[in-house]
Amino acid sequence: MRRLSLSTIALSGSTILFALAACSGETPAAAQNGAEKPLSAIGTATFGRDSADEGERLFGEKCAFCHAGKSTGAMMLGRRLEKEQPAELHKRKDLDADYVKQVVRMGMNNMPPFTRVELTDDQLDKVAAYLTRNSK
């Protein structure tokens, strides 16, 4: 049986990441007309990782896999929203902090509730503040 060295495994992993990053989903037409570039799978997986905003980092860690990019939560929410409202939560301008907290704790439709073990009240406050930063 052939044994792989750690450097071979690391090189293979970086090659896979490079290939995934190349499949970002951006269309040439979107790039040319100034439309917002779709979030890639890598962008969703690393959402907020380097942000100075702790709420954005927590959203990336706990929520983005379902609520950013071309994800299940964003697609399902998009079906229920009017077309002018973005389905990705971080792009919304109509969210209320209390509503965000209620949905996170109680769940809604296919979204399961998050316990205080999974997301503390302090962390939830920061995520809600991040998601409502553009709301009035």
C-alpha positions in Angstrom: 0.0 0.0 0.0 1.4 3.4 -1.0 1.7 6.0 1.8 1.1 9.6 1.1 3.3 12.2 2.7 1.8 15.2 4.6 3.1 17.6 1.9 1.3 15.5 -0.8 -2.0 15.6 1.1 -1.6 19.4 1.7 -0.8 20.0 -2.0 -3.9 17.9 -3.0 -6.1 19.9 -0.6 -4.9 23.3 -1.9 -5.5 22.1 -5.5 -9.0 21.1 -4.5 -9.6 24.5 -2.9 -8.2 26.3 -6.0 -10.5 24.3 -8.2 -13.5 25.1 -6.0 -12.6 28.8 -6.0 -12.4 28.8 -9.7 -16.1 27.6 -9.8 -17.4 30.8 -8.1 -20.5 31.0 -10.1 -19.8 34.5 -11.5 -21.0 35.0 -15.0 -19.2 37.2 -17.4 -22.4 39.2 -18.0 -22.8 39.9 -14.3 -19.2 41.1 -14.0 -19.6 43.4 -17.1 -22.8 45.1 -16.1 -21.7 45.9 -12.5 -24.2 43.4 -10.9 -23.2 42.1 -7.6 -21.0 39.0 -7.9 -22.7 35.8 -6.5 -21.1 34.4 -3.4 -19.1 31.3 -4.3 -19.0 28.1 -2.2 -15.6 29.1 -0.8 -17.0 32.6 -0.1 -19.9 31.0 1.8 -17.6 28.6 3.8 -15.3 31.5 4.8 -17.9 34.2 5.2 -16.9 36.8 7.7 -13.8 34.9 8.8 -11.5 38.0 8.6 -14.1 40.6 9.7 -13.5 43.0 12.5 -17.3 42.7 13.3 -17.8 39.8 15.7 -21.4 39.6 14.6 -20.4 39.1 11.0 -17.8 36.4 12.0 -20.5 34.6 14.1 -23.0 34.8 11.2 -20.4 33.3 9.0 -19.6 30.5 11.4 -23.2 29.7 12.5 -25.5 30.9 9.8 -23.9 31.5 6.4 -23.9 27.8 5.3 -27.7 28.1 5.1 -28.3 31.8 4.6 -25.6 33.1 2.2 -24.8 32.3 -1.4 -26.8 29.7 -3.2 -27.8 27.8 -0.1 -30.8 25.9 0.9 -32.1 28.5 3.4 -31.6 31.4 1.0 -33.4 29.5 -1.8 -36.3 28.5 0.4 -36.6 32.0 1.9 -36.4 33.5 -1.6 -39.5 31.5 -2.6 -41.5 33.2 0.1 -40.2 36.8 -0.4 -41.2 39.4 -2.9 -38.7 39.6 -5.8 -37.1 42.9 -4.7 -36.1 41.5 -1.3 -32.8 39.6 -1.2 -33.1 36.1 0.3 -29.5 36.2 1.7 -29.9 37.4 5.3 -26.8 39.6 5.3 -28.2 41.6 2.3 -31.6 42.3 3.9 -32.6 45.8 4.9 -35.9 45.0 6.6 -34.9 42.8 9.5 -35.7 43.5 13.2 -33.3 42.3 15.9 -36.1 40.9 18.1 -37.5 39.0 15.1 -34.1 37.5 14.2 -33.7 36.4 17.8 -37.2 34.9 18.0 -36.6 32.9 14.7 -33.2 31.7 15.9 -34.5 30.5 19.3 -37.8 29.0 18.1 -37.0 28.0 14.5 -39.3 28.5 11.6 -40.5 26.2 8.8 -37.4 24.0 8.0 -35.0 26.0 10.2 -34.4 24.3 13.5 -34.2 26.2 16.7 -30.7 27.1 18.0 -30.2 26.4 21.7 -28.2 28.7 24.1 -25.4 26.0 23.9 -25.2 26.3 20.1 -25.4 30.1 20.2 -25.3 32.0 23.5 -27.5 35.0 24.1 -24.5 37.3 23.8 -23.5 35.8 20.5 -27.1 36.0 19.2 -27.3 39.7 20.1 -24.2 40.2 18.0 -25.5 38.3 15.0 -28.9 40.2 15.3 -27.0 43.5 15.4 -25.0 42.5 12.3 -28.1 41.4 10.4 -30.0 44.6 11.3 -27.2 47.1 10.6 -28.9 48.3 7.4 -32.5 48.2 8.7 -34.5 51.2 9.7 
